[in-house]
Amino acid sequence: MKFERGEQEEERLELTPLIDCIFLLLIFFLVTTSFYKLERELRVNLPESSEGESKQEEPPAEIIINVMRDGTIYVNRELKTYDELLQVLKNAVQKWPGIPVIIRGDALAYHKVIVRVMEACSKAKVNSLSISVIPSEESG
């Protein structure tokens, strides 16, 4: 007895479940890294212990210097004077040579303040210095 076979459908790889898994993994990693950052920013006075191990301080990815419209200087969200800025930069370069520094100056800030910040970077021997800007629509 001979059975007739119907048309067989061509097998194909379904991408929808794969894309769903990729998006779930992406969301998971985004959420966990943001929580990790929040944990690191909390200021906690840890107790001392003779049995504990000291963990080496991790180098920051970059030092961000914000120059506000009124001439105030913020380094990583902390208000600093020129002398404090210079000391912070010297300490950072001594601990982590080659650490990048980004200057974010308000468009209406005095040029003199930006130049003093750049001068502090030069005195501290900062090798990687950049100035943050927003691209204009004309440069497209």
Secondary structure as the mmCIF struct_conf table of DSSP 4:
data_model
#
loop_
_struct_conf.conf_type_id
_struct_conf.id
_struct_conf.beg_label_comp_id
_struct_conf.beg_label_asym_id
_struct_conf.beg_label_seq_id
_struct_conf.end_label_comp_id
_struct_conf.end_label_asym_id
_struct_conf.end_label_seq_id
HELX_LH_PP_P HELX_LH_PP_P1 PHE A 3 ARG A 5
HELX_LH_PP_P HELX_LH_PP_P2 GLU A 7 GLU A 11
HELX_RH_AL_P HELX_RH_AL_P1 THR A 16 GLU A 41
BEND BEND1 LEU A 42 LEU A 42
HELX_LH_PP_P HELX_LH_PP_P3 LEU A 46 GLU A 48
BEND BEND2 SER A 50 GLU A 51
HELX_LH_PP_P HELX_LH_PP_P4 GLY A 52 PRO A 60
BEND BEND3 ALA A 61 ALA A 61
STRN STRN1 ILE A 63 VAL A 67
TURN_TY1_P TURN_TY1_P1 ARG A 69 ASP A 70
BEND BEND4 GLY A 71 GLY A 71
STRN STRN2 ILE A 73 VAL A 75
TURN_TY1_P TURN_TY1_P2 ASN A 76 ARG A 77
STRN STRN3 GLU A 78 LYS A 80
HELX_RH_AL_P HELX_RH_AL_P2 TYR A 82 LYS A 95
BEND BEND5 TRP A 96 TRP A 96
TURN_TY1_P TURN_TY1_P3 PRO A 97 GLY A 98
STRN STRN4 PRO A 100 GLY A 105
TURN_TY1_P TURN_TY1_P4 ALA A 107 LEU A 108
BEND BEND6 ALA A 109 ALA A 109
HELX_RH_AL_P HELX_RH_AL_P3 HIS A 111 LYS A 123
TURN_TY1_P TURN_TY1_P5 ALA A 124 LYS A 125
BEND BEND7 ASN A 127 ASN A 127
STRN STRN5 SER A 128 ILE A 131
HELX_RH_3T_P HELX_RH_3T_P1 GLU A 137 SER A 139
#
